[in-house]
Amino acid sequence: MFALKPDFEAVIARYEAWWAGAGVDRPLVSMTFSKPLAEQVPVPEKAHNSLRERWMDTEFAVECSVARLHNRVHYADALPVTYPNLGPEVFSAFYGCPLSFGATTSWSEPILDSWEPARVVNLQLDRHNIYFRKILALMDALIEVGRGTFLVGYTDLHPGGDAIAAFRDPQVLCVDMIDHPEAVKALCERVTDDFLDVYDLYHARLQAAGMPSTTWLPVTGRGKIHVPSNDFSCMISEAMFEEVFLPGIVRECQHMDHSIYHLDGPQALRFLDLLLEIPEIQAIQWVPGAGRDNWADWIPVYQRIQSAGKAFCLYPPIEELDDVFEVLRPEGAWLIVSGIENEAMAAAALDRVTRWGR
């Protein structure tokens, strides 16, 4: 089905089993490593007048994505995935938030200066917006060159609390949660409506091209895949999160076939039990944050997830696989193994994971 993943049908069957907290022939495991230099293709180089011009250059972005995918081996269940990318706040930019571009990411500027009804009503998602149109152009261009070769996913979308934090500024929204909670909740409901429409537009476009659902997190399955999140939640109480934002997250997940929640940072761990109670959330991606990313420091978190019957992903280095096997069960585990340098290392690691699963 895909030249860079000829065993895709067997792989997607493992993802489907993983979503259910089970396995097929072994646990889910992803490993990537560079091809030998003699087999690599050049990564394009091009002079641009600005970082913005570079990000908005469709042809250049596609050529870079294709080269990077071709230069790596996607071993075991690792997927050759790319997606249209203008940064993590592009959904807010669809409403008119200006985007500033850095070397590796972008950020938006707030545009909602008050909760006056007229200001809120005027905040509308614009399908003629330059960034809305650019994401579709990037998606179509990637589909054109990727058909039958690699997977194309939808862009990184942050609706709900993250979108409203971008409209207002996160610190301002913290005050709004005290002064205007009902207005925030009402806007969250409307933003969730918009998100579901945009998601369906992307999903239909990708499905028509024969692409299975995937996104910035290279996970897949049959039907609609979603990675819900709310990074802003780290700044508010559990009661506020549950009252104002959790209903929108539930709606997002109910719209999908499979959802893996992106739980980002130690301050977000307060919400883990709430999230584990949501039937439509089948998996958790726990991201401790820079400087805290030693998986062994968070063993109780993974054990809580497993005890709740949910799947999860874990990022162990190859030399610590045996430690993983001692403290966790294989059911529902997706190991994204780092430190793989060649096929021999990958094959040996895969054999160890397979024996663990038995």
C-alpha positions as a LaTeX table, in Angstrom:
\begin{tabular}{lrrr}
\hline
Residue & $x$ (\AA) & $y$ (\AA) & $z$ (\AA) \\
\hline
Met1 & 0.00 & 0.00 & 0.00 \\
Phe2 & 2.87 & 2.37 & 0.82 \\
Ala3 & 6.32 & 1.92 & $-0.69$ \\
Leu4 & 8.00 & 3.15 & 2.50 \\
Lys5 & 5.81 & 0.81 & 4.60 \\
Pro6 & 5.06 & $-2.28$ & 2.51 \\
Asp7 & 3.74 & $-4.21$ & 5.55 \\
Phe8 & 1.25 & $-1.47$ & 6.43 \\
Glu9 & $-1.77$ & $-3.79$ & 6.69 \\
Ala10 & $-0.07$ & $-5.85$ & 9.39 \\
Val11 & 1.05 & $-2.66$ & 11.13 \\
Ile12 & $-2.40$ & $-1.06$ & 11.22 \\
Ala13 & $-3.79$ & $-4.29$ & 12.69 \\
Arg14 & $-1.32$ & $-3.88$ & 15.58 \\
Tyr15 & $-2.42$ & $-0.28$ & 16.10 \\
Glu16 & $-6.05$ & $-1.37$ & 16.19 \\
Ala17 & $-5.21$ & $-3.98$ & 18.82 \\
Trp18 & $-3.19$ & $-1.42$ & 20.79 \\
Trp19 & $-6.13$ & 0.99 & 20.93 \\
Ala20 & $-8.07$ & $-1.83$ & 22.58 \\
Gly21 & $-5.27$ & $-2.44$ & 25.08 \\
Ala22 & $-4.38$ & $-5.76$ & 23.48 \\
Gly23 & $-1.87$ & $-7.16$ & 21.00 \\
Val24 & $-1.73$ & $-9.25$ & 17.85 \\
Asp25 & 1.60 & $-11.02$ & 17.49 \\
Arg26 & 3.54 & $-8.65$ & 19.80 \\
Pro27 & 3.30 & $-5.25$ & 21.51 \\
Leu28 & 3.41 & $-2.10$ & 19.42 \\
Val29 & 6.97 & $-0.82$ & 18.92 \\
Ser30 & 8.35 & 1.99 & 16.74 \\
Met31 & 12.01 & 2.46 & 15.83 \\
Thr32 & 13.62 & 4.72 & 13.24 \\
Phe33 & 17.20 & 5.19 & 12.13 \\
Ser34 & 19.11 & 6.80 & 9.28 \\
Lys35 & 19.75 & 4.94 & 6.08 \\
Pro36 & 23.39 & 4.51 & 5.02 \\
Leu37 & 24.74 & 7.72 & 3.51 \\
Ala38 & 25.06 & 6.06 & 0.10 \\
Glu39 & 21.29 & 5.45 & 0.08 \\
Gln40 & 20.26 & 8.92 & 1.20 \\
Val41 & 18.92 & 11.68 & $-1.03$ \\
Pro42 & 19.99 & 15.32 & $-0.60$ \\
Val43 & 17.82 & 17.47 & 1.67 \\
Pro44 & 16.92 & 20.58 & $-0.35$ \\
Glu45 & 18.57 & 23.90 & 0.40 \\
Lys46 & 17.13 & 27.21 & $-0.66$ \\
Ala47 & 17.71 & 30.85 & 0.22 \\
His48 & 14.66 & 32.71 & 1.54 \\
Asn49 & 14.31 & 36.37 & 2.38 \\
Ser50 & 12.70 & 35.60 & 5.74 \\
Leu51 & 11.67 & 32.76 & 8.01 \\
Arg52 & 8.07 & 33.48 & 7.13 \\
Glu53 & 8.83 & 33.05 & 3.43 \\
Arg54 & 10.53 & 29.73 & 4.14 \\
Trp55 & 7.56 & 28.38 & 6.13 \\
Met56 & 5.09 & 29.49 & 3.47 \\
Asp57 & 7.06 & 27.99 & 0.56 \\
Thr58 & 4.88 & 24.99 & $-0.32$ \\
Glu59 & 7.26 & 23.39 & $-2.82$ \\
Phe60 & 10.25 & 23.68 & $-0.48$ \\
Ala61 & 8.32 & 22.29 & 2.51 \\
Val62 & 7.16 & 19.29 & 0.49 \\
Glu63 & 10.62 & 18.57 & $-0.94$ \\
Cys64 & 12.15 & 18.68 & 2.55 \\
Ser65 & 9.49 & 16.34 & 3.95 \\
Val66 & 9.95 & 13.84 & 1.16 \\
Ala67 & 13.74 & 13.81 & 1.52 \\
Arg68 & 13.61 & 13.30 & 5.28 \\
Leu69 & 11.16 & 10.40 & 4.97 \\
His70 & 13.27 & 8.71 & 2.30 \\
Asn71 & 16.45 & 9.08 & 4.37 \\
Arg72 & 15.19 & 7.10 & 7.36 \\
Val73 & 14.17 & 3.49 & 7.94 \\
His74 & 10.77 & 3.18 & 9.61 \\
Tyr75 & 11.22 & $-0.12$ & 11.39 \\
Ala76 & 8.64 & $-2.41$ & 13.00 \\
Asp77 & 5.54 & $-0.24$ & 13.59 \\
Ala78 & 7.12 & 3.15 & 12.94 \\
Leu79 & 5.19 & 5.03 & 10.27 \\
Pro80 & 6.55 & 7.22 & 7.45 \\
Val81 & 4.30 & 10.20 & 8.25 \\
Thr82 & 4.40 & 13.85 & 7.27 \\
Tyr83 & 1.77 & 16.55 & 7.62 \\
Pro84 & 1.17 & 20.20 & 6.65 \\
Asn85 & 2.81 & 22.26 & 9.39 \\
Leu86 & 2.68 & 25.96 & 10.19 \\
Gly87 & 3.18 & 25.52 & 13.93 \\
Pro88 & 1.01 & 24.54 & 16.91 \\
Glu89 & $-1.17$ & 27.69 & 16.97 \\
Val90 & $-2.31$ & 27.59 & 13.37 \\
Phe91 & $-5.91$ & 26.83 & 14.41 \\
Ser92 & $-6.03$ & 30.18 & 16.25 \\
Ala93 & $-4.53$ & 31.83 & 13.19 \\
Phe94 & $-7.58$ & 30.67 & 11.21 \\
Tyr95 & $-9.52$ & 33.23 & 13.29 \\
Gly96 & $-7.11$ & 36.05 & 12.45 \\
Cys97 & $-4.36$ & 35.73 & 15.07 \\
Pro98 & $-1.12$ & 36.92 & 13.41 \\
Leu99 & 1.60 & 34.26 & 13.23 \\
Ser100 & 5.29 & 34.93 & 13.88 \\
Phe101 & 7.77 & 32.33 & 12.62 \\
Gly102 & 10.96 & 31.11 & 14.24 \\
Ala103 & 13.48 & 28.59 & 12.98 \\
Thr104 & 11.60 & 25.54 & 14.26 \\
Thr105 & 8.19 & 26.76 & 15.44 \\
Ser106 & 5.69 & 29.61 & 15.24 \\
Trp107 & 3.53 & 31.50 & 17.72 \\
Ser108 & 0.45 & 33.67 & 17.50 \\
Glu109 & $-0.52$ & 37.10 & 18.84 \\
Pro110 & $-3.78$ & 37.68 & 20.78 \\
Ile111 & $-6.67$ & 39.44 & 19.02 \\
Leu112 & $-9.62$ & 39.26 & 21.46 \\
Asp113 & $-9.17$ & 42.39 & 23.57 \\
Ser114 & $-12.39$ & 42.13 & 25.60 \\
Trp115 & $-15.46$ & 39.99 & 26.27 \\
Glu116 & $-17.80$ & 42.58 & 24.83 \\
Pro117 & $-20.44$ & 40.56 & 22.93 \\
Ala118 & $-19.72$ & 42.34 & 19.65 \\
Arg119 & $-16.00$ & 41.53 & 19.92 \\
Val120 & $-16.71$ & 37.87 & 20.61 \\
Val121 & $-19.25$ & 37.60 & 17.77 \\
Asn122 & $-16.73$ & 39.08 & 15.34 \\
Leu123 & $-14.24$ & 36.37 & 16.22 \\
Gln124 & $-14.96$ & 33.90 & 13.44 \\
Leu125 & $-13.04$ & 31.12 & 11.74 \\
Asp126 & $-12.25$ & 32.29 & 8.21 \\
Arg127 & $-11.87$ & 29.63 & 5.52 \\
His128 & $-10.45$ & 32.27 & 3.19 \\
Asn129 & $-7.73$ & 33.09 & 5.70 \\
Ile130 & $-4.17$ & 32.84 & 4.27 \\
Tyr131 & $-3.16$ & 30.15 & 6.76 \\
Phe132 & $-6.32$ & 28.11 & 6.25 \\
Arg133 & $-5.67$ & 28.08 & 2.53 \\
Lys134 & $-1.96$ & 27.37 & 2.96 \\
Ile135 & $-2.61$ & 24.28 & 5.11 \\
Leu136 & $-4.88$ & 22.90 & 2.39 \\
Ala137 & $-2.30$ & 23.72 & $-0.29$ \\
Leu138 & 0.42 & 21.94 & 1.69 \\
Met139 & $-1.86$ & 18.96 & 2.30 \\
Asp140 & $-2.77$ & 18.65 & $-1.38$ \\
Ala141 & 0.87 & 18.92 & $-2.46$ \\
Leu142 & 1.97 & 16.26 & 0.04 \\
Ile143 & $-0.85$ & 13.96 & $-1.06$ \\
Glu144 & 0.17 & 14.38 & $-4.69$ \\
Val145 & 3.75 & 13.18 & $-4.12$ \\
Gly146 & 2.99 & 10.80 & $-1.23$ \\
Arg147 & 0.22 & 8.72 & $-2.73$ \\
Gly148 & 1.32 & 5.08 & $-2.59$ \\
Thr149 & 4.61 & 6.01 & $-0.92$ \\
Phe150 & 4.08 & 7.53 & 2.55 \\
Leu151 & 1.32 & 8.67 & 4.90 \\
Val152 & 0.02 & 12.24 & 4.99 \\
Gly153 & $-1.72$ & 13.41 & 8.14 \\
Tyr154 & $-3.68$ & 16.47 & 9.20 \\
Thr155 & $-2.05$ & 19.47 & 10.84 \\
Asp156 & $-1.53$ & 20.00 & 14.57 \\
Leu157 & $-4.85$ & 21.43 & 15.81 \\
His158 & $-5.33$ & 23.01 & 19.25 \\
Pro159 & $-8.96$ & 23.97 & 19.80 \\
Gly160 & $-10.66$ & 24.47 & 23.18 \\
Gly161 & $-8.67$ & 26.10 & 25.95 \\
Asp162 & $-5.48$ & 26.41 & 23.92 \\
Ala163 & $-7.27$ & 28.29 & 21.14 \\
Ile164 & $-8.92$ & 30.69 & 23.59 \\
Ala165 & $-5.61$ & 31.21 & 25.40 \\
Ala166 & $-4.15$ & 32.24 & 22.05 \\
Phe167 & $-7.05$ & 34.63 & 21.39 \\
Arg168 & $-6.66$ & 36.29 & 24.79 \\
Asp169 & $-3.09$ & 35.51 & 26.02 \\
Pro170 & $-2.69$ & 32.74 & 28.61 \\
Gln171 & $-2.14$ & 35.04 & 31.61 \\
Val172 & $-5.16$ & 37.16 & 30.70 \\
Leu173 & $-7.28$ & 34.04 & 30.29 \\
Cys174 & $-6.33$ & 32.97 & 33.82 \\
Val175 & $-8.10$ & 36.10 & 35.12 \\
Asp176 & $-10.97$ & 35.53 & 32.69 \\
Met177 & $-11.55$ & 32.12 & 34.25 \\
Ile178 & $-12.51$ & 33.96 & 37.45 \\
Asp179 & $-14.23$ & 37.02 & 35.95 \\
His180 & $-15.90$ & 35.58 & 32.82 \\
Pro181 & $-16.17$ & 31.77 & 33.14 \\
Glu182 & $-19.50$ & 31.54 & 31.32 \\
Ala183 & $-18.23$ & 33.59 & 28.38 \\
Val184 & $-15.14$ & 31.39 & 28.16 \\
Lys185 & $-17.28$ & 28.25 & 28.24 \\
Ala186 & $-19.63$ & 29.55 & 25.54 \\
Leu187 & $-16.73$ & 30.44 & 23.26 \\
Cys188 & $-15.19$ & 27.03 & 23.91 \\
Glu189 & $-18.41$ & 25.37 & 22.70 \\
Arg190 & $-18.37$ & 27.41 & 19.49 \\
Val191 & $-14.67$ & 26.76 & 18.90 \\
Thr192 & $-15.31$ & 23.04 & 19.36 \\
Asp193 & $-18.04$ & 23.21 & 16.68 \\
Asp194 & $-15.52$ & 24.84 & 14.33 \\
Phe195 & $-12.85$ & 22.28 & 15.14 \\
Leu196 & $-15.12$ & 19.36 & 14.31 \\
Asp197 & $-15.99$ & 20.94 & 10.95 \\
Val198 & $-12.32$ & 21.58 & 10.12 \\
Tyr199 & $-11.33$ & 18.09 & 11.23 \\
Asp200 & $-13.97$ & 16.53 & 8.99 \\
Leu201 & $-12.78$ & 18.61 & 6.04 \\
Tyr202 & $-9.22$ & 17.33 & 6.50 \\
His203 & $-10.33$ & 13.75 & 7.15 \\
Ala204 & $-12.48$ & 13.62 & 4.01 \\
Arg205 & $-9.65$ & 15.03 & 1.90 \\
Leu206 & $-7.15$ & 12.50 & 3.20 \\
Gln207 & $-9.55$ & 9.56 & 3.01 \\
Ala208 & $-10.35$ & 10.38 & $-0.61$ \\
Ala209 & $-6.63$ & 10.09 & $-1.34$ \\
Gly210 & $-6.39$ & 6.69 & 0.35 \\
Met211 & $-4.63$ & 8.01 & 3.44 \\
Pro212 & $-5.38$ & 6.45 & 6.83 \\
Ser213 & $-5.96$ & 8.93 & 9.63 \\
Thr214 & $-2.82$ & 10.25 & 11.34 \\
Thr215 & $-1.26$ & 13.55 & 12.42 \\
Trp216 & 1.82 & 15.05 & 14.14 \\
Leu217 & 1.89 & 12.06 & 16.52 \\
Pro218 & 2.57 & 9.17 & 14.11 \\
Val219 & $-0.25$ & 6.96 & 15.33 \\
Thr220 & $-2.93$ & 5.43 & 13.15 \\
Gly221 & $-5.91$ & 3.10 & 13.05 \\
Arg222 & $-9.12$ & 2.60 & 11.14 \\
Gly223 & $-11.50$ & 5.55 & 11.14 \\
Lys224 & $-10.87$ & 8.97 & 12.69 \\
Ile225 & $-7.76$ & 9.46 & 14.85 \\
His226 & $-7.46$ & 12.43 & 17.23 \\
Val227 & $-4.89$ & 13.78 & 19.72 \\
Pro228 & $-6.88$ & 15.99 & 22.12 \\
Ser229 & $-4.97$ & 18.28 & 24.47 \\
Asn230 & $-5.22$ & 21.38 & 26.65 \\
Asp231 & $-1.80$ & 22.74 & 27.56 \\
Phe232 & $-3.42$ & 25.83 & 29.10 \\
Ser233 & $-4.99$ & 23.61 & 31.77 \\
Cys234 & $-1.70$ & 23.60 & 33.70 \\
Met235 & $-2.54$ & 27.15 & 34.78 \\
Ile236 & $-6.01$ & 26.54 & 36.27 \\
Ser237 & $-7.71$ & 24.46 & 38.96 \\
Glu238 & $-9.16$ & 21.00 & 38.51 \\
Ala239 & $-12.67$ & 22.37 & 39.11 \\
Met240 & $-12.23$ & 24.99 & 36.35 \\
Phe241 & $-10.86$ & 22.40 & 33.94 \\
Glu242 & $-13.71$ & 20.01 & 34.62 \\
Glu243 & $-16.44$ & 22.65 & 34.38 \\
Val244 & $-15.25$ & 24.76 & 31.43 \\
Phe245 & $-13.01$ & 22.66 & 29.20 \\
Leu246 & $-13.62$ & 18.97 & 29.82 \\
Pro247 & $-17.05$ & 18.96 & 28.09 \\
Gly248 & $-15.42$ & 20.17 & 24.86 \\
Ile249 & $-12.71$ & 17.52 & 25.10 \\
Val250 & $-15.38$ & 14.85 & 25.54 \\
Arg251 & $-17.22$ & 16.17 & 22.47 \\
Glu252 & $-14.01$ & 16.06 & 20.44 \\
Cys253 & $-13.39$ & 12.44 & 21.44 \\
Gln254 & $-16.98$ & 11.33 & 20.88 \\
His255 & $-16.62$ & 12.51 & 17.28 \\
Met256 & $-13.68$ & 10.16 & 16.72 \\
Asp257 & $-13.01$ & 6.46 & 16.48 \\
His258 & $-9.74$ & 6.63 & 18.42 \\
Ser259 & $-8.31$ & 9.33 & 20.73 \\
Ile260 & $-4.98$ & 9.56 & 22.55 \\
Tyr261 & $-4.80$ & 12.46 & 25.02 \\
His262 & $-1.62$ & 14.57 & 24.96 \\
Leu263 & $-0.93$ & 15.15 & 28.67 \\
Asp264 & 1.84 & 17.73 & 28.84 \\
Gly265 & 3.81 & 18.62 & 31.96 \\
Pro266 & 3.75 & 17.67 & 35.67 \\
Gln267 & 1.09 & 20.30 & 36.44 \\
Ala268 & $-1.28$ & 18.43 & 34.12 \\
Leu269 & $-1.04$ & 15.20 & 36.10 \\
Arg270 & $-3.81$ & 16.55 & 38.36 \\
Phe271 & $-6.23$ & 15.79 & 35.54 \\
Leu272 & $-5.13$ & 12.24 & 34.81 \\
Asp273 & $-7.88$ & 10.50 & 36.79 \\
Leu274 & $-10.56$ & 12.68 & 35.17 \\
Leu275 & $-9.23$ & 11.80 & 31.73 \\
Leu276 & $-8.97$ & 8.10 & 32.51 \\
Glu277 & $-12.69$ & 8.08 & 33.30 \\
Ile278 & $-13.62$ & 9.19 & 29.76 \\
Pro279 & $-14.51$ & 6.06 & 27.74 \\
Glu280 & $-13.74$ & 7.73 & 24.41 \\
Ile281 & $-10.12$ & 8.42 & 25.45 \\
Gln282 & $-8.43$ & 5.11 & 24.75 \\
Ala283 & $-4.81$ & 6.11 & 25.28 \\
Ile284 & $-2.57$ & 8.66 & 27.01 \\
Gln285 & 0.59 & 10.28 & 25.70 \\
Trp286 & 2.36 & 11.47 & 28.85 \\
Val287 & 5.00 & 14.14 & 28.10 \\
Pro288 & 6.85 & 15.19 & 31.28 \\
Gly289 & 8.69 & 18.07 & 29.62 \\
Ala290 & 12.30 & 19.02 & 28.93 \\
Gly291 & 14.68 & 17.91 & 31.65 \\
Arg292 & 12.08 & 15.58 & 33.17 \\
Asp293 & 11.83 & 13.03 & 30.38 \\
Asn294 & 13.43 & 10.02 & 32.08 \\
Trp295 & 10.63 & 7.48 & 31.71 \\
Ala296 & 11.72 & 5.64 & 34.88 \\
Asp297 & 10.85 & 8.69 & 37.00 \\
Trp298 & 7.21 & 8.27 & 36.00 \\
Ile299 & 6.62 & 4.54 & 36.43 \\
Pro300 & 3.64 & 5.10 & 38.77 \\
Val301 & 1.99 & 7.26 & 36.08 \\
Tyr302 & 2.24 & 4.50 & 33.48 \\
Gln303 & 1.01 & 1.96 & 36.01 \\
Arg304 & $-2.03$ & 4.12 & 36.78 \\
Ile305 & $-2.80$ & 4.30 & 33.07 \\
Gln306 & $-2.48$ & 0.53 & 32.70 \\
Ser307 & $-4.60$ & $-0.10$ & 35.79 \\
Ala308 & $-7.38$ & 1.98 & 34.20 \\
Gly309 & $-7.30$ & $-0.27$ & 31.14 \\
Lys310 & $-5.96$ & 2.44 & 28.82 \\
Ala311 & $-3.16$ & 2.26 & 26.27 \\
Phe312 & $-0.12$ & 4.53 & 26.40 \\
Cys313 & 3.12 & 5.36 & 24.65 \\
Leu314 & 6.54 & 5.27 & 26.28 \\
Tyr315 & 9.91 & 6.58 & 25.05 \\
Pro316 & 12.65 & 4.33 & 26.48 \\
Pro317 & 16.25 & 4.21 & 25.21 \\
Ile318 & 17.22 & 0.83 & 23.83 \\
Glu319 & 19.56 & 0.06 & 26.72 \\
Glu320 & 16.69 & 0.36 & 29.24 \\
Leu321 & 14.20 & $-2.00$ & 27.60 \\
Asp322 & 14.75 & $-4.73$ & 30.20 \\
Asp323 & 13.91 & $-2.20$ & 32.93 \\
Val324 & 10.61 & $-1.46$ & 31.17 \\
Phe325 & 9.79 & $-5.16$ & 31.01 \\
Glu326 & 10.29 & $-5.52$ & 34.77 \\
Val327 & 7.83 & $-2.81$ & 35.86 \\
Leu328 & 5.14 & $-2.67$ & 33.14 \\
Arg329 & 2.90 & $-5.13$ & 31.34 \\
Pro330 & 2.92 & $-5.44$ & 27.55 \\
Glu331 & $-0.86$ & $-4.91$ & 27.23 \\
Gly332 & $-1.56$ & $-1.47$ & 25.79 \\
Ala333 & 2.11 & $-0.49$ & 25.61 \\
Trp334 & 3.52 & 1.35 & 22.60 \\
Leu335 & 7.29 & 1.58 & 22.88 \\
Ile336 & 8.92 & 4.34 & 20.83 \\
Val337 & 12.52 & 3.28 & 21.28 \\
Ser338 & 15.42 & 5.72 & 20.98 \\
Gly339 & 19.12 & 5.07 & 20.41 \\
Ile340 & 18.65 & 2.77 & 17.41 \\
Glu341 & 21.54 & 3.19 & 14.98 \\
Asn342 & 21.10 & 0.39 & 12.46 \\
Glu343 & 18.97 & $-2.56$ & 11.45 \\
Ala344 & 20.88 & $-5.06$ & 13.56 \\
Met345 & 20.13 & $-3.04$ & 16.71 \\
Ala346 & 16.51 & $-2.65$ & 15.68 \\
Ala347 & 16.09 & $-6.37$ & 15.00 \\
Ala348 & 17.60 & $-7.31$ & 18.36 \\
Ala349 & 15.34 & $-4.83$ & 20.16 \\
Leu350 & 12.29 & $-6.12$ & 18.30 \\
Asp351 & 13.11 & $-9.68$ & 19.33 \\
Arg352 & 13.32 & $-8.61$ & 23.00 \\
Val353 & 9.97 & $-6.79$ & 22.80 \\
Thr354 & 8.36 & $-9.80$ & 21.12 \\
Arg355 & 9.58 & $-12.14$ & 23.87 \\
Trp356 & 8.26 & $-9.67$ & 26.51 \\
Gly357 & 4.85 & $-9.79$ & 24.83 \\
Arg358 & 4.75 & $-13.57$ & 25.10 \\
\hline
\end{tabular}
